């Protein structure tokens, strides 16, 4: 083929001049490209590589499309190629599905002072139960306070106090605002008792009033986290009790316990 191409070049070069020479060069390039194409194509076909999969001649043989709504739950799980979501295990002692913010801590007590609370904490630690000493205020029954309204001066308040005490009336003078120079006539758990005292002194010409006083009691408790609740057995509770008081239990949200005043 090479000899033929040379002969064509020499022939057209002698008879047709420069124009025919460029046409011949173009045909030679086309022949070379065609030769290269037919040399490479069999290799690609032999390798089995195809840019596009052929369509099936028989449409019935093509795989049918299935909607996700037509699949069962098990089939959906089997086809799901996404990475599984990591589940967070609930805290020990916390019901499944309950939010971490609603975890409940156990409070054991009350203890009258820090010394006894520390002793109870040490007993728990020896049983492998970590605990924290916290101060908890619990509401008490409110009391009704009967009092003479504050007088104009300290001298008048002292004079009235001496008069009342001379009449065997249990009373004292208030020295702190906003009731400075008032005369206290007593605190009563029952409103009927407060009303009787109030009526007696009103009839005596005193300017007497009644108000409800809220009360709280501060005590020390041992706070146990939810993860350690399985370790609290009746035997452990018996170790905390002594001859002076019995141990009580109450539950409180751990996020509220974290806000309480604590002791080492």
Secondary structure, DSSP 8 states (H G I E B T S, - for coil): -HHHHHHHHHHHHHHTHHHHHHHHHHHHHHHHHHHHHHHHHHHHHHHT--SS----SSGGGS-----GGGS-HHHHHHH--S---------TTS-TT--GGG-EEEEEEEESSHHHHHHHHHHHHHTT---EEEEEEEEEEEEEEEEE---SSHHHHHHHHHHHHHTT---EE--STTSTT-EEEEEESSHHHHHHHHHHHHHTT--EEEEEEEEEEEEEEEEE-GGGGGG--HHHHHHH--SS---EEEEEEHHHHTTSEEE-
